[in-house]
């Protein structure tokens, strides 16, 4: 069974924290004030963070 999860493009992330604030599973936090980091174990790939991100740097991926 494949699992969906969010992946952040660290090169474009502005570490605003919008994704972390909206994540219902609390799977995202801002790593050292530099970029958003996703905990794959907690993330369910719902896409809320991707839709919230003002920089458009979060994609929902599928892991096989």
C-alpha positions as CSV (number, residue, x, y, z in Angstrom):
1,X,0.0,0.0,0.0
2,X,1.4,3.4,-0.9
3,X,1.6,6.3,1.5
4,X,1.1,10.0,0.7
5,X,3.2,12.6,2.4
6,X,4.1,16.3,2.0
7,X,7.5,17.2,0.7
8,X,9.0,20.7,1.1
9,X,11.3,22.3,-1.5
10,X,13.8,23.8,1.0
11,X,15.3,26.1,-1.6
12,X,12.1,28.1,-1.9
13,X,10.6,27.8,1.6
14,X,10.4,31.2,3.4
15,X,9.8,29.5,6.8
16,X,6.7,31.6,7.4
17,X,5.1,28.8,9.5
18,X,1.7,28.9,7.7
19,X,1.9,25.1,6.9
20,X,2.9,24.2,10.4
21,X,0.0,26.2,11.8
22,X,-2.6,24.6,9.5
23,X,-1.4,21.0,9.8
24,X,-4.1,19.0,11.6
25,X,-1.6,16.2,12.5
26,X,1.2,18.6,13.8
27,X,3.5,16.9,11.3
28,X,5.3,20.1,10.3
29,X,7.7,22.4,12.2
30,X,10.1,25.0,11.1
31,X,13.7,23.7,11.4
32,X,16.0,26.2,13.0
33,X,14.1,29.1,11.4
34,X,15.3,28.0,8.0
35,X,12.6,25.8,6.3
36,X,9.6,23.7,7.0
37,X,10.4,20.0,7.9
38,X,7.8,17.3,7.6
39,X,7.6,14.3,9.9
40,X,6.7,11.5,7.4
41,X,5.5,9.3,10.3
42,X,2.8,11.8,11.3
43,X,2.0,13.1,7.8
44,X,-1.1,11.6,6.0
45,X,-0.7,13.6,2.8
46,X,-4.0,15.5,3.2
47,X,-2.7,18.5,1.2
48,X,-3.8,21.3,3.6
49,X,-0.2,22.5,3.9
50,X,0.3,22.5,0.1
51,X,-2.8,24.6,-0.4
52,X,-1.8,27.0,2.5
53,X,1.8,27.6,1.5
54,X,2.2,31.1,0.1
55,X,5.5,30.2,-1.6
56,X,4.0,27.2,-3.3
57,X,6.9,25.0,-2.3
58,X,5.1,22.0,-0.8
59,X,4.1,19.0,-3.0
60,X,2.2,15.9,-2.0
61,X,4.1,12.8,-3.0
62,X,3.4,9.1,-3.0
63,X,5.8,6.6,-1.5
64,X,5.5,3.0,-2.8
